[in-house]
Amino acid sequence: MAHTLRHRLGHPVETTIELFGGKWKSDILGVLGERLRRYAEIRNSESTKASEIEPQTPLESGPGGSEQQVPNNGRGQAARLSPEAGHVMQLYVVEHGIAVESGEGIPDEWRPLTDKGRRRFQKAARAFGKLGRRLDLILTSPLVRAVQTAEILAGETEPGEVAVLAELDPKFDAEAVRHALASRAGKAEAVAIVGHEPQLSSVLAALSGVSQAEIDLENGTIVRVDVSTLTDGASADPRWWLKPKGTRKKGLPLRKQERDSRAAGESTKARRAAKKNRHLKDVPSESSSPL
């Protein structure tokens, strides 16, 4: 799909229907239109209830301490690491919100967000918006549930541009996504991609070098990784991930057993290092040895 949606997707309901116009029978199109308009009304009513939105939770530190702070470039974004590092892109990987189950008489491409999915991702998007990051570009899968998620994110961040990237359709593999993203994003400094599992965890695994089996990407999660190249090997520096309810944590979203295993490994290393230091202090130096 080559349709380009600019500035908050314009009119999201009409835009979504237009994206798929001609692909499905008119009766299905009418049913989806009614659903999307109902969800749009719910979203608008929720936006007036700002007092009910949970406040932004500070970044939770991992075993190694608080998140390393990177100098701000004046736009609420981290500055490039160094002149030698070249172009560094802030890539935000977004798993679409909770969608209606398949098998409800709606083709997979048409499945919209549920009311719960919209509410939960609205919280995550607002928490992200409060961080002050300006997105140069949001790229979304052409599937309805991803387009709706991108629309919510755009509404809280007002990006420079929002567009559909055909390769974010889950039928494409991670390699196709990486090359398409590199071509489309160019020298943009902050880009969000909105898509599906298991494609997105496969992309994160390829960029970070972490096994895909370790990554646990829940609906509505936003993951930030800083990348110097999108096409050559594992070049990503995982920074943090934002849970659907708005809490930030360091690194990548890993399965519980992997998080526990890594935390135990770091604790063991720390104990060994402390034991070694105590041993070295107890060993007399040559200058203190008797003649």
Contacts in CASP RR format, 6 or more apart in sequence:
PFRMAT RR
TARGET T0000
AUTHOR 0000-0000-0000
METHOD contacts of the structure
MODEL  1
MAHTLRHRLGHPVETTIELFGGKWKSDILGVLGERLRRYAEIRNSESTKA
SEIEPQTPLESGPGGSEQQVPNNGRGQAARLSPEAGHVMQLYVVEHGIAV
ESGEGIPDEWRPLTDKGRRRFQKAARAFGKLGRRLDLILTSPLVRAVQTA
EILAGETEPGEVAVLAELDPKFDAEAVRHALASRAGKAEAVAIVGHEPQL
SSVLAALSGVSQAEIDLENGTIVRVDVSTLTDGASADPRWWLKPKGTRKK
GLPLRKQERDSRAAGESTKARRAAKKNRHLKDVPSESSSPL
1 19 0 8 1.000
1 142 0 8 1.000
1 164 0 8 1.000
1 166 0 8 1.000
2 164 0 8 1.000
3 15 0 8 1.000
3 18 0 8 1.000
3 19 0 8 1.000
3 163 0 8 1.000
3 164 0 8 1.000
4 161 0 8 1.000
4 162 0 8 1.000
4 163 0 8 1.000
4 164 0 8 1.000
5 15 0 8 1.000
5 162 0 8 1.000
5 163 0 8 1.000
5 164 0 8 1.000
6 160 0 8 1.000
6 161 0 8 1.000
6 162 0 8 1.000
7 154 0 8 1.000
7 158 0 8 1.000
7 159 0 8 1.000
7 160 0 8 1.000
7 161 0 8 1.000
7 162 0 8 1.000
8 151 0 8 1.000
8 154 0 8 1.000
8 155 0 8 1.000
8 158 0 8 1.000
8 162 0 8 1.000
9 15 0 8 1.000
9 147 0 8 1.000
9 150 0 8 1.000
9 151 0 8 1.000
9 154 0 8 1.000
9 162 0 8 1.000
12 36 0 8 1.000
12 40 0 8 1.000
12 147 0 8 1.000
12 148 0 8 1.000
12 151 0 8 1.000
13 33 0 8 1.000
13 36 0 8 1.000
13 37 0 8 1.000
13 40 0 8 1.000
15 147 0 8 1.000
16 32 0 8 1.000
16 36 0 8 1.000
16 144 0 8 1.000
16 147 0 8 1.000
16 148 0 8 1.000
17 29 0 8 1.000
17 32 0 8 1.000
17 33 0 8 1.000
17 36 0 8 1.000
19 142 0 8 1.000
19 147 0 8 1.000
19 164 0 8 1.000
20 29 0 8 1.000
20 32 0 8 1.000
20 109 0 8 1.000
20 110 0 8 1.000
20 142 0 8 1.000
20 144 0 8 1.000
21 29 0 8 1.000
22 29 0 8 1.000
23 109 0 8 1.000
24 107 0 8 1.000
24 110 0 8 1.000
28 106 0 8 1.000
28 107 0 8 1.000
28 110 0 8 1.000
31 106 0 8 1.000
32 106 0 8 1.000
32 110 0 8 1.000
32 112 0 8 1.000
32 144 0 8 1.000
35 112 0 8 1.000
36 112 0 8 1.000
36 144 0 8 1.000
36 148 0 8 1.000
39 112 0 8 1.000
39 113 0 8 1.000
39 115 0 8 1.000
39 118 0 8 1.000
39 148 0 8 1.000
42 115 0 8 1.000
42 118 0 8 1.000
43 118 0 8 1.000
43 122 0 8 1.000
43 152 0 8 1.000
46 118 0 8 1.000
46 119 0 8 1.000
46 122 0 8 1.000
53 123 0 8 1.000
53 126 0 8 1.000
54 123 0 8 1.000
54 127 0 8 1.000
54 245 0 8 1.000
54 246 0 8 1.000
56 127 0 8 1.000
56 130 0 8 1.000
56 131 0 8 1.000
56 246 0 8 1.000
57 127 0 8 1.000
57 246 0 8 1.000
57 247 0 8 1.000
57 248 0 8 1.000
58 248 0 8 1.000
59 66 0 8 1.000
59 67 0 8 1.000
59 240 0 8 1.000
59 248 0 8 1.000
59 249 0 8 1.000
59 250 0 8 1.000
60 247 0 8 1.000
60 248 0 8 1.000
60 249 0 8 1.000
60 250 0 8 1.000
61 67 0 8 1.000
61 250 0 8 1.000
62 249 0 8 1.000
62 250 0 8 1.000
62 263 0 8 1.000
63 263 0 8 1.000
63 266 0 8 1.000
63 267 0 8 1.000
64 266 0 8 1.000
67 239 0 8 1.000
67 240 0 8 1.000
67 250 0 8 1.000
70 78 0 8 1.000
70 79 0 8 1.000
70 81 0 8 1.000
71 78 0 8 1.000
71 79 0 8 1.000
72 78 0 8 1.000
72 79 0 8 1.000
73 79 0 8 1.000
73 80 0 8 1.000
75 134 0 8 1.000
76 131 0 8 1.000
76 132 0 8 1.000
76 133 0 8 1.000
76 134 0 8 1.000
77 90 0 8 1.000
77 133 0 8 1.000
77 134 0 8 1.000
77 189 0 8 1.000
77 190 0 8 1.000
78 90 0 8 1.000
78 226 0 8 1.000
80 86 0 8 1.000
80 87 0 8 1.000
80 88 0 8 1.000
81 88 0 8 1.000
81 226 0 8 1.000
85 228 0 8 1.000
86 228 0 8 1.000
87 187 0 8 1.000
87 228 0 8 1.000
88 189 0 8 1.000
88 226 0 8 1.000
88 227 0 8 1.000
88 228 0 8 1.000
89 185 0 8 1.000
89 188 0 8 1.000
89 189 0 8 1.000
89 190 0 8 1.000
89 191 0 8 1.000
89 226 0 8 1.000
89 227 0 8 1.000
89 228 0 8 1.000
89 230 0 8 1.000
90 133 0 8 1.000
90 189 0 8 1.000
90 190 0 8 1.000
90 191 0 8 1.000
90 224 0 8 1.000
90 226 0 8 1.000
91 191 0 8 1.000
91 192 0 8 1.000
91 193 0 8 1.000
91 207 0 8 1.000
91 224 0 8 1.000
91 225 0 8 1.000
91 226 0 8 1.000
91 227 0 8 1.000
91 230 0 8 1.000
91 236 0 8 1.000
92 128 0 8 1.000
92 133 0 8 1.000
92 135 0 8 1.000
92 190 0 8 1.000
92 191 0 8 1.000
92 192 0 8 1.000
92 193 0 8 1.000
92 222 0 8 1.000
92 223 0 8 1.000
92 224 0 8 1.000
93 192 0 8 1.000
93 193 0 8 1.000
93 200 0 8 1.000
93 203 0 8 1.000
93 204 0 8 1.000
93 217 0 8 1.000
93 222 0 8 1.000
93 223 0 8 1.000
93 224 0 8 1.000
93 225 0 8 1.000
94 149 0 8 1.000
94 150 0 8 1.000
94 153 0 8 1.000
94 192 0 8 1.000
94 193 0 8 1.000
94 194 0 8 1.000
94 195 0 8 1.000
94 220 0 8 1.000
94 221 0 8 1.000
94 222 0 8 1.000
94 223 0 8 1.000
95 195 0 8 1.000
95 196 0 8 1.000
95 197 0 8 1.000
95 200 0 8 1.000
95 217 0 8 1.000
95 218 0 8 1.000
95 219 0 8 1.000
95 220 0 8 1.000
95 221 0 8 1.000
96 113 0 8 1.000
96 141 0 8 1.000
96 143 0 8 1.000
96 145 0 8 1.000
96 146 0 8 1.000
96 148 0 8 1.000
96 149 0 8 1.000
96 194 0 8 1.000
96 195 0 8 1.000
96 196 0 8 1.000
96 219 0 8 1.000
96 220 0 8 1.000
97 113 0 8 1.000
97 117 0 8 1.000
97 118 0 8 1.000
97 120 0 8 1.000
97 121 0 8 1.000
97 145 0 8 1.000
97 149 0 8 1.000
97 219 0 8 1.000
97 220 0 8 1.000
97 244 0 8 1.000
98 113 0 8 1.000
98 114 0 8 1.000
98 116 0 8 1.000
98 117 0 8 1.000
98 120 0 8 1.000
98 121 0 8 1.000
98 219 0 8 1.000
98 220 0 8 1.000
99 111 0 8 1.000
99 112 0 8 1.000
99 113 0 8 1.000
99 114 0 8 1.000
99 117 0 8 1.000
99 145 0 8 1.000
99 219 0 8 1.000
100 106 0 8 1.000
100 111 0 8 1.000
100 112 0 8 1.000
100 113 0 8 1.000
100 114 0 8 1.000
101 111 0 8 1.000
102 108 0 8 1.000
102 111 0 8 1.000
104 111 0 8 1.000
108 143 0 8 1.000
109 142 0 8 1.000
109 143 0 8 1.000
109 144 0 8 1.000
110 144 0 8 1.000
111 143 0 8 1.000
111 144 0 8 1.000
111 145 0 8 1.000
112 144 0 8 1.000
112 145 0 8 1.000
112 148 0 8 1.000
113 121 0 8 1.000
113 145 0 8 1.000
113 148 0 8 1.000
113 149 0 8 1.000
117 219 0 8 1.000
117 220 0 8 1.000
118 148 0 8 1.000
118 152 0 8 1.000
120 219 0 8 1.000
120 220 0 8 1.000
120 244 0 8 1.000
120 245 0 8 1.000
121 149 0 8 1.000
121 152 0 8 1.000
121 153 0 8 1.000
121 219 0 8 1.000
121 220 0 8 1.000
121 244 0 8 1.000
122 152 0 8 1.000
123 244 0 8 1.000
123 245 0 8 1.000
123 246 0 8 1.000
124 220 0 8 1.000
124 221 0 8 1.000
124 222 0 8 1.000
124 242 0 8 1.000
124 243 0 8 1.000
124 244 0 8 1.000
124 245 0 8 1.000
124 246 0 8 1.000
125 152 0 8 1.000
125 153 0 8 1.000
125 155 0 8 1.000
125 156 0 8 1.000
125 157 0 8 1.000
126 156 0 8 1.000
127 242 0 8 1.000
127 246 0 8 1.000
127 248 0 8 1.000
128 153 0 8 1.000
128 156 0 8 1.000
128 157 0 8 1.000
128 222 0 8 1.000
128 242 0 8 1.000
128 246 0 8 1.000
129 156 0 8 1.000
129 157 0 8 1.000
133 157 0 8 1.000
133 190 0 8 1.000
134 157 0 8 1.000
134 158 0 8 1.000
134 159 0 8 1.000
134 190 0 8 1.000
135 153 0 8 1.000
135 157 0 8 1.000
135 159 0 8 1.000
135 160 0 8 1.000
135 190 0 8 1.000
135 191 0 8 1.000
135 192 0 8 1.000
136 159 0 8 1.000
136 160 0 8 1.000
136 161 0 8 1.000
136 188 0 8 1.000
136 189 0 8 1.000
136 190 0 8 1.000
136 191 0 8 1.000
137 159 0 8 1.000
137 160 0 8 1.000
137 161 0 8 1.000
137 162 0 8 1.000
137 163 0 8 1.000
137 184 0 8 1.000
137 185 0 8 1.000
137 188 0 8 1.000
137 190 0 8 1.000
137 191 0 8 1.000
137 192 0 8 1.000
138 150 0 8 1.000
138 153 0 8 1.000
138 154 0 8 1.000
138 157 0 8 1.000
138 159 0 8 1.000
138 161 0 8 1.000
138 162 0 8 1.000
138 163 0 8 1.000
138 191 0 8 1.000
138 192 0 8 1.000
138 193 0 8 1.000
138 194 0 8 1.000
139 162 0 8 1.000
139 163 0 8 1.000
139 164 0 8 1.000
139 165 0 8 1.000
139 168 0 8 1.000
139 181 0 8 1.000
139 184 0 8 1.000
139 185 0 8 1.000
139 191 0 8 1.000
139 192 0 8 1.000
139 193 0 8 1.000
139 194 0 8 1.000
140 146 0 8 1.000
140 147 0 8 1.000
140 149 0 8 1.000
140 150 0 8 1.000
140 162 0 8 1.000
140 163 0 8 1.000
140 164 0 8 1.000
140 165 0 8 1.000
140 168 0 8 1.000
140 193 0 8 1.000
140 194 0 8 1.000
140 195 0 8 1.000
141 147 0 8 1.000
141 164 0 8 1.000
141 165 0 8 1.000
141 168 0 8 1.000
141 169 0 8 1.000
141 170 0 8 1.000
141 194 0 8 1.000
141 195 0 8 1.000
141 196 0 8 1.000
142 164 0 8 1.000
142 166 0 8 1.000
142 168 0 8 1.000
142 169 0 8 1.000
143 169 0 8 1.000
143 170 0 8 1.000
143 195 0 8 1.000
143 196 0 8 1.000
146 168 0 8 1.000
146 194 0 8 1.000
146 195 0 8 1.000
146 196 0 8 1.000
147 164 0 8 1.000
147 194 0 8 1.000
149 194 0 8 1.000
149 195 0 8 1.000
149 220 0 8 1.000
150 162 0 8 1.000
150 192 0 8 1.000
150 194 0 8 1.000
151 162 0 8 1.000
153 192 0 8 1.000
153 194 0 8 1.000
154 162 0 8 1.000
159 192 0 8 1.000
163 184 0 8 1.000
165 177 0 8 1.000
165 180 0 8 1.000
165 181 0 8 1.000
165 184 0 8 1.000
165 193 0 8 1.000
166 172 0 8 1.000
166 180 0 8 1.000
167 176 0 8 1.000
167 177 0 8 1.000
167 179 0 8 1.000
167 180 0 8 1.000
167 181 0 8 1.000
168 177 0 8 1.000
168 193 0 8 1.000
168 194 0 8 1.000
168 195 0 8 1.000
168 196 0 8 1.000
168 199 0 8 1.000
170 195 0 8 1.000
170 196 0 8 1.000
170 197 0 8 1.000
170 199 0 8 1.000
172 180 0 8 1.000
172 199 0 8 1.000
173 199 0 8 1.000
173 202 0 8 1.000
174 199 0 8 1.000
174 202 0 8 1.000
174 203 0 8 1.000
174 205 0 8 1.000
174 206 0 8 1.000
175 206 0 8 1.000
177 193 0 8 1.000
177 199 0 8 1.000
177 203 0 8 1.000
178 203 0 8 1.000
178 206 0 8 1.000
178 207 0 8 1.000
178 230 0 8 1.000
178 231 0 8 1.000
179 230 0 8 1.000
179 231 0 8 1.000
181 191 0 8 1.000
181 193 0 8 1.000
181 230 0 8 1.000
182 229 0 8 1.000
182 230 0 8 1.000
182 231 0 8 1.000
185 191 0 8 1.000
185 230 0 8 1.000
192 222 0 8 1.000
193 200 0 8 1.000
193 203 0 8 1.000
197 217 0 8 1.000
198 212 0 8 1.000
200 217 0 8 1.000
201 212 0 8 1.000
201 215 0 8 1.000
201 216 0 8 1.000
201 217 0 8 1.000
202 212 0 8 1.000
204 210 0 8 1.000
204 212 0 8 1.000
204 215 0 8 1.000
204 217 0 8 1.000
204 223 0 8 1.000
204 225 0 8 1.000
204 236 0 8 1.000
204 238 0 8 1.000
204 252 0 8 1.000
205 211 0 8 1.000
205 212 0 8 1.000
205 215 0 8 1.000
206 233 0 8 1.000
206 234 0 8 1.000
207 225 0 8 1.000
207 227 0 8 1.000
207 230 0 8 1.000
207 233 0 8 1.000
207 234 0 8 1.000
207 235 0 8 1.000
207 236 0 8 1.000
208 225 0 8 1.000
208 234 0 8 1.000
208 236 0 8 1.000
208 238 0 8 1.000
208 252 0 8 1.000
209 234 0 8 1.000
209 236 0 8 1.000
210 238 0 8 1.000
210 252 0 8 1.000
210 254 0 8 1.000
213 255 0 8 1.000
214 252 0 8 1.000
214 254 0 8 1.000
214 255 0 8 1.000
214 258 0 8 1.000
215 252 0 8 1.000
215 253 0 8 1.000
215 254 0 8 1.000
215 255 0 8 1.000
216 253 0 8 1.000
216 254 0 8 1.000
216 255 0 8 1.000
216 256 0 8 1.000
217 223 0 8 1.000
217 253 0 8 1.000
218 243 0 8 1.000
218 244 0 8 1.000
218 253 0 8 1.000
219 244 0 8 1.000
220 244 0 8 1.000
221 241 0 8 1.000
221 242 0 8 1.000
221 243 0 8 1.000
221 244 0 8 1.000
221 253 0 8 1.000
222 241 0 8 1.000
222 242 0 8 1.000
223 238 0 8 1.000
223 240 0 8 1.000
223 241 0 8 1.000
223 242 0 8 1.000
223 252 0 8 1.000
223 253 0 8 1.000
224 238 0 8 1.000
224 239 0 8 1.000
224 240 0 8 1.000
224 241 0 8 1.000
224 242 0 8 1.000
225 236 0 8 1.000
225 237 0 8 1.000
225 238 0 8 1.000
225 239 0 8 1.000
225 252 0 8 1.000
226 236 0 8 1.000
226 237 0 8 1.000
226 239 0 8 1.000
227 235 0 8 1.000
227 236 0 8 1.000
227 237 0 8 1.000
228 235 0 8 1.000
229 235 0 8 1.000
238 251 0 8 1.000
238 252 0 8 1.000
239 250 0 8 1.000
239 251 0 8 1.000
240 248 0 8 1.000
240 249 0 8 1.000
240 250 0 8 1.000
240 251 0 8 1.000
241 248 0 8 1.000
241 249 0 8 1.000
241 251 0 8 1.000
241 252 0 8 1.000
241 253 0 8 1.000
242 248 0 8 1.000
243 249 0 8 1.000
243 253 0 8 1.000
254 262 0 8 1.000
END
